[in-house]
Amino acid sequence: MSGRLAVIGLGPGDDRYLTREASDALAAADALYGYGPYLDRVPVRPGQTRLASDNREEGARAEAALRHAAQGAAVAIVSGGDPGVFAMAASVCEAIETGPDSWRAVDIVIVPGITAMLAVAARAGAPLGHDFCAISLSDNLKPWELIERRLEAASSAGFVIALYNPVSRARPWQLAKAFGLLARHLPKRTPVIFGRAVGRQDESVTVTPLAAAQDIPADMATLIIVGSRDIRLIARPGRSALVYTPRAVEKVSA
Amino acid sequence: MSGRLAVIGLGPGDDRYLTREASDALAAADALYGYGPYLDRVPVRPGQTRLASDNREEGARAEAALRHAAQGAAVAIVSGGDPGVFAMAASVCEAIETGPDSWRAVDIVIVPGITAMLAVAARAGAPLGHDFCAISLSDNLKPWELIERRLEAASSAGFVIALYNPVSRARPWQLAKAFGLLARHLPKRTPVIFGRAVGRQDESVTVTPLAAAQDIPADMATLIIVGSRDIRLIARPGRSALVYTPRAVEKVSA
């Protein structure tokens, strides 16, 4: 009597980033769980129920969806971006690990989506064209000292760095501190890309040198990409500059 | 008289991973450039020309497409996975930087796609659920010592590591050396995920402890994810294990 739980990535922004697999998985579900604004992006289908919850209730949402699926239903959780990157797929796994045995019998299907760093990178050129990393700046669930250690390790080894969850009301100072720390390992002119609401009508993309990055506003809808020593900027008359990381590295630069 | 060049990510495998934006961009092109097997995945449209080239001719392909677009045409380059991750978008930027001024007037549009690590992670659970990095193991264009330094920095700072381009005929020993180096920083039981041809009919996903990873065959169609100290494995009766990285980190573990 075990059912199915699909964890579906919608991509960032509107439905331009939706894959065929995600569309099919949304259509096949009896019930959709998710954060309200994500559910609002899914076309309504008669007979399909919707259970919206707050963005901070990831654990409770995962448990409710698993309980529902374990009764035999075809359930889906919708996630912005990719569900596997700082999102609902890990919450579902956590709930399965600590939950009743019956949840281990549920058919779990993760449907990947375009994660924010890929969409922001595409707008700017190819900043993720060579080795890169993704770090969540949220210290809600890990110590700030670990975030600092990862920023230092990544910047000094020459990784381009995508910063997820850069700022929230409860975490006002962490981003400026991160930029300060990165400035000890990277040139002041290193390009930093701020992509906000990419794929939505109010999308904005800003490129600024690291030395001025702390003056650019950011929020939870912002994804930030900090370049490495190898990153390059191509000026184009009448067009925005292209930012990219070359495939070739001549020497160990950092 | 400047035209348009779209660099389009098809995602891995068949068209289940294609986004609506990518479908629209493919349909709008007068001419498609790309590696033959990628072009073969795009439905034929009368009046649209196709120019296939070898996988190693990325620079020449970018230049040919830019030359064509600069004459006013709507040109597209197709790329497997995401064009911004170790793929054609960086080659196009390189060609623009070194090419004639007229190429800077071409309208460049990068269309993101599902990159291999997201598709492989989705099959295994949520191994990229927290901080992670992506490293190309190819030392064709960068020194091997830099790759070693990045592997050490990433594993000792607790990043999950996605390895692109793990093995080729010309690079037979690098992957075993990388596993040996990682084993100095990570427990022997650390899960390693091998995803081969994900999204294709001959897809296979294997999870093995790091101590046995060197015995698993890999090739250029394989994407490998090496866990961190925090990664967890959930056994499920009658189903494959789920591998995931928890959102919470209690302490600085490495």
Interface residues (C-beta under 8 A of the other chain):
Chain A: G11 D15 R16 Y17 L18 T19 R20 E21 D24 D82 P83 G84 V85 F86 A87 A89 A90 S91 V92 C93 E94 I96 E97 R104 A105 D107 I108 I110 V111 P112 G113 I114 T115 L118 A119 A121 A122 R123 G125 A126 P127 L128 G129 H130 D131 F132 C133 A134 I135 S136 L141 K142 P143 E145 L146 R149 R150 A153 A154 S156 A157 G158 F159 R232 I234 A235 R236 P237 G238 R239 L242 Y244 T245 P246 R247 A248 V249 K251 V252
Chain B: G11 D15 R16 Y17 L18 T19 R20 E21 D24 D82 P83 G84 V85 F86 A87 A89 A90 S91 V92 C93 E94 I96 E97 R104 A105 D107 I108 I110 V111 P112 G113 I114 T115 L118 A119 A121 A122 R123 G125 A126 P127 L128 G129 H130 D131 F132 C133 A134 I135 S136 L141 K142 P143 E145 L146 R149 R150 A153 A154 S156 A157 G158 F159 R232 I234 A235 R236 P237 G238 R239 L242 Y244 T245 P246 R247 A248 V249 K251 V252
